[in-house]
């Protein structure tokens, strides 16, 4: 079962794909969001499918694929969470999770154009397993409690501008992570009990050439540990998105060129699906780094 959001940006239709057919979820909910997930939305979808209570969504294959979770209040990311990626970055594996945030408005559809911000020179891709929170998680007692708070999994390209992340952020990273469209997400949200997140294959390509090929078994901190750990420092709310880190094979390694206008990035997670987004220069005025904003 794959939960989807299909249609123009801002007007997505909630849907579910099952057995080769896509069904309209609007009889159940206006959107696939945190409130829906918190109200036992996944179980309600299953019950409606079993009862034959959902209409077929005609023309679903012709609709734009939106991010499968609407308006996450928080996008929480984990850095250097794959042993091989930490090594290619020239770092020791972290002893505790490295945490940074992306602005929620970075979340876009899996096939939406990836804009190159003015002045960006080191734009990089990162295929990541995304965890969508289904129940509020705060001060969980142990990792054993964590997976009960996960609604499901998706795919995310944690796009990064490396100069802004590493040279201009004084170790905080978020400057290089928050450009518009810097988190293509989807295509699907797969319920947590339908995907074993402990050993899932992740891959990426640029212009059809392989870049990353690994599995979540190389994670330093697994999903259960991450949800528990984060809950000690913040309250995770239904609909929040956790990006769990990327494997080796990014441009930062020095083995591949950074992204440029005209490139095409594809990322895929086994059981979730594949994204394909073109890279294009953003059509916005260039503003010098650090330029002052005139008082209004």
Wavefront OBJ file of the C-alpha trace (Angstrom):
o trace
v 0.000 0.000 0.000
v 1.425 3.361 -1.089
v -0.056 6.631 0.153
v 0.243 9.379 -2.454
v -0.608 13.016 -3.097
v -1.283 13.755 -6.751
v -1.999 16.933 -8.687
v -0.793 20.523 -9.017
v 1.317 21.986 -6.224
v -0.964 23.202 -3.457
v -3.935 21.279 -4.865
v -2.808 17.683 -4.366
v -5.411 14.931 -4.090
v -4.829 12.329 -1.365
v -4.668 8.862 -2.868
v -3.608 5.284 -2.245
v -2.127 2.796 -4.704
v -2.841 -0.862 -4.098
v -2.674 -3.831 -6.430
v -1.958 -1.743 -9.510
v -4.928 0.617 -8.968
v -4.936 4.123 -7.513
v -7.887 5.105 -5.333
v -9.152 8.508 -4.229
v -8.803 9.111 -0.477
v -11.017 12.196 -0.346
v -13.921 10.193 1.158
v -11.625 9.724 4.167
v -9.499 12.881 4.364
v -8.763 16.196 2.699
v -5.029 15.446 2.785
v -2.315 13.080 3.967
v -1.021 15.190 6.843
v -0.079 14.888 10.481
v -3.645 15.148 11.733
v -4.766 12.327 9.458
v -1.885 10.071 10.508
v -2.454 10.803 14.202
v -6.124 9.810 13.807
v -5.115 6.265 12.819
v -5.175 7.199 9.157
v -3.203 4.197 7.879
v -5.591 1.716 9.533
v -8.578 3.645 8.208
v -7.229 3.460 4.666
v -6.736 -0.284 4.984
v -10.270 -0.735 6.280
v -11.719 1.360 3.451
v -9.773 -0.629 0.855
v -10.957 -3.914 2.342
v -14.550 -2.684 2.276
v -14.298 -1.477 -1.325
v -15.320 1.970 -0.127
v -12.837 4.057 -2.136
v -13.453 5.219 -5.713
v -10.831 4.752 -8.398
v -8.933 7.984 -9.133
v -9.309 8.339 -12.883
v -6.247 9.640 -14.734
v -3.972 9.199 -11.715
v -1.026 8.269 -13.944
v -1.250 11.653 -15.687
v -1.122 13.731 -12.505
v 1.954 15.362 -11.002
v 3.360 13.430 -8.055
v 3.502 15.610 -4.958
v 5.332 14.984 -1.709
v 3.371 12.181 0.018
v 3.169 14.059 3.335
v 1.627 17.529 3.445
v 3.172 20.480 5.242
v 5.517 18.845 7.765
v 6.018 21.188 10.702
v 9.629 20.056 11.007
v 12.222 18.415 8.777
v 14.889 16.960 11.058
v 18.048 15.584 9.454
v 20.894 13.338 10.538
v 24.424 13.903 9.260
v 27.124 11.326 8.492
v 24.952 8.404 9.548
v 26.502 5.897 7.128
v 29.967 4.630 7.954
v 31.228 4.755 4.365
v 29.867 8.273 3.817
v 31.559 9.536 6.980
v 34.822 8.076 5.665
v 34.485 9.708 2.221
v 33.792 13.027 3.988
v 37.084 12.688 5.860
v 35.390 12.315 9.237
v 35.368 9.709 11.956
v 32.004 7.976 12.466
v 30.052 10.135 14.947
v 29.666 8.885 18.494
v 26.228 10.476 18.734
v 23.791 11.566 16.003
v 24.607 14.832 14.217
v 21.347 16.773 13.949
v 20.414 19.700 11.716
v 17.194 21.138 10.325
v 15.846 21.924 6.888
v 13.126 24.513 6.405
v 9.765 22.759 5.856
v 9.309 24.630 2.576
v 12.188 22.643 1.094
v 9.776 19.694 0.787
v 8.514 19.412 -2.803
v 7.368 16.684 -5.155
v 9.742 13.933 -6.270
v 9.778 15.124 -9.888
v 9.693 18.886 -9.348
v 12.521 20.933 -10.845
v 15.471 21.455 -8.509
v 16.404 25.160 -8.692
v 20.066 26.153 -8.489
v 20.151 29.194 -6.181
v 22.102 32.286 -7.305
v 25.756 31.875 -6.416
v 25.541 28.155 -5.753
v 28.650 26.341 -7.016
v 28.720 23.078 -5.050
v 25.221 21.617 -5.306
v 25.096 17.979 -4.193
v 22.597 15.100 -4.037
v 21.923 12.747 -1.098
v 19.477 9.844 -1.287
v 17.970 9.256 2.154
v 15.333 7.140 3.846
v 12.698 9.507 5.203
v 10.780 8.631 8.376
v 7.324 10.157 8.840
v 6.137 10.485 12.430
v 2.647 9.174 13.171
v 2.342 9.726 16.924
v 3.831 12.387 19.165
v 7.194 11.248 20.517
v 8.623 13.020 23.546
v 11.122 11.653 26.082
v 10.635 8.058 24.970
v 11.954 5.570 27.514
v 14.035 3.529 25.070
v 14.526 2.759 21.373
v 12.183 -0.187 21.873
v 9.325 2.323 22.164
v 10.236 4.283 19.055
v 8.822 2.404 16.078
v 5.292 2.619 17.465
v 5.559 6.358 16.745
v 6.480 5.905 13.062
v 3.697 6.135 10.482
v 5.828 5.122 7.523
v 8.762 5.688 5.218
v 9.494 7.686 2.103
v 12.446 8.758 -0.039
v 14.162 12.141 0.204
v 16.922 13.809 -1.786
v 18.629 15.912 0.892
v 20.043 18.469 -1.542
v 23.019 20.394 -0.179
v 25.066 23.430 -1.221
v 28.390 22.364 0.217
v 30.149 25.731 0.334
v 27.240 27.237 2.254
v 27.004 24.141 4.465
v 30.679 23.759 5.327
v 32.420 27.088 4.665
v 29.785 29.643 5.631
v 27.824 28.014 8.468
v 30.448 27.707 11.228
v 29.526 24.067 11.756
v 25.745 24.533 11.814
v 25.124 23.174 8.264
v 21.579 24.514 7.769
v 22.564 27.411 5.477
v 23.537 24.839 2.870
v 20.417 22.728 3.338
v 17.475 25.122 3.162
v 17.235 26.384 -0.417
v 13.768 26.231 -2.008
v 13.139 22.743 -3.325
v 16.101 21.242 -1.466
v 14.095 18.206 -0.249
v 12.331 16.408 -3.106
v 10.209 13.844 -1.258
v 8.366 10.737 -2.358
v 6.871 9.370 -4.482
v 5.104 7.340 -1.805
v 4.590 7.007 1.921
v 4.842 3.304 2.750
v 3.314 2.185 6.076
v 5.938 1.286 8.652
v 4.822 -2.336 8.938
v 5.284 -2.876 5.177
v 8.973 -1.948 4.954
v 11.882 -3.343 6.953
v 13.954 -0.192 7.404
v 16.924 -2.129 8.758
v 18.132 -3.296 5.326
v 16.676 -1.350 2.410
v 18.575 -0.564 -0.777
v 19.182 3.105 -1.653
v 20.518 4.295 -5.016
v 21.089 7.505 -6.948
v 22.049 8.491 -10.486
v 23.085 11.729 -12.209
v 22.393 11.935 -15.946
v 21.842 8.178 -15.922
v 25.237 7.418 -14.370
v 25.276 5.514 -11.038
v 26.346 7.480 -7.978
v 25.149 5.842 -4.748
v 24.312 2.179 -4.113
v 24.077 1.019 -0.517
v 21.622 -0.221 2.078
v 20.343 1.074 5.386
v 22.284 -1.759 7.017
v 25.290 0.615 6.827
v 23.541 3.110 9.127
v 25.473 3.920 12.266
v 22.256 4.749 14.149
v 19.117 2.895 13.047
v 15.610 4.338 12.803
v 14.493 3.218 16.256
v 17.570 4.736 17.895
v 17.191 7.999 15.976
v 13.532 8.487 16.919
v 14.294 7.727 20.556
v 17.370 9.991 20.551
v 15.578 12.927 18.941
v 12.707 12.596 21.414
v 15.140 13.402 24.232
v 15.752 16.859 22.731
v 12.504 17.766 20.946
v 8.902 16.674 20.742
v 8.344 14.988 17.393
v 4.839 15.661 16.108
v 2.669 13.679 13.678
v 3.656 14.532 10.121
v 7.230 15.526 10.988
v 9.828 14.222 8.543
v 13.150 12.735 9.666
v 15.900 12.354 7.051
v 18.157 9.594 8.273
v 21.421 10.270 6.433
v 22.990 9.334 3.116
v 25.409 6.617 1.977
v 28.682 7.161 0.127
v 28.777 8.366 -3.477
v 28.094 12.114 -3.316
v 29.956 14.912 -5.080
v 31.582 15.964 -1.792
v 33.696 12.812 -2.075
v 35.657 14.448 -4.919
v 34.864 11.551 -7.265
v 32.032 13.284 -9.134
v 31.242 16.806 -10.356
v 28.702 18.947 -8.537
v 25.291 19.512 -10.090
v 24.785 22.093 -12.806
v 21.919 23.514 -14.844
v 20.638 20.791 -17.174
v 21.584 17.792 -15.021
v 18.990 15.175 -14.079
v 19.053 13.484 -10.671
v 17.306 10.220 -9.866
v 17.078 8.658 -6.421
v 15.403 5.383 -5.530
v 14.605 3.449 -2.382
v 13.586 -0.180 -2.663
v 9.891 -0.581 -1.923
v 9.228 3.175 -2.011
v 9.911 4.184 -5.615
v 12.059 6.466 -7.725
v 12.338 10.244 -8.068
v 13.517 12.094 -11.152
v 14.167 15.825 -10.998
v 15.844 18.142 -13.455
v 18.313 20.761 -12.238
v 17.766 24.294 -13.528
v 19.124 27.728 -12.673
v 16.660 29.590 -10.478
v 15.026 32.550 -12.189
v 15.595 35.060 -9.390
v 17.752 38.191 -9.054
v 21.343 37.637 -7.915
v 22.096 39.155 -4.526
v 25.605 39.381 -3.148
v 26.341 37.112 -0.196
v 25.960 38.998 3.043
v 24.378 42.038 1.388
v 22.448 44.229 3.757
v 18.684 44.570 3.461
v 17.487 48.155 3.473
v 15.226 49.075 6.356
v 11.588 49.497 5.356
l 1 2 3 4 5 6 7 8 9 10 11 12 13 14 15 16 17 18 19 20 21 22 23 24 25 26 27 28 29 30 31 32 33 34 35 36 37 38 39 40 41 42 43 44 45 46 47 48 49 50 51 52 53 54 55 56 57 58 59 60 61 62 63 64 65 66 67 68 69 70 71 72 73 74 75 76 77 78 79 80 81 82 83 84 85 86 87 88 89 90 91 92 93 94 95 96 97 98 99 100 101 102 103 104 105 106 107 108 109 110 111 112 113 114 115 116 117 118 119 120 121 122 123 124 125 126 127 128 129 130 131 132 133 134 135 136 137 138 139 140 141 142 143 144 145 146 147 148 149 150 151 152 153 154 155 156 157 158 159 160 161 162 163 164 165 166 167 168 169 170 171 172 173 174 175 176 177 178 179 180 181 182 183 184 185 186 187 188 189 190 191 192 193 194 195 196 197 198 199 200 201 202 203 204 205 206 207 208 209 210 211 212 213 214 215 216 217 218 219 220 221 222 223 224 225 226 227 228 229 230 231 232 233 234 235 236 237 238 239 240 241 242 243 244 245 246 247 248 249 250 251 252 253 254 255 256 257 258 259 260 261 262 263 264 265 266 267 268 269 270 271 272 273 274 275 276 277 278 279 280 281 282 283 284 285 286 287 288 289 290 291 292 293 294 295 296
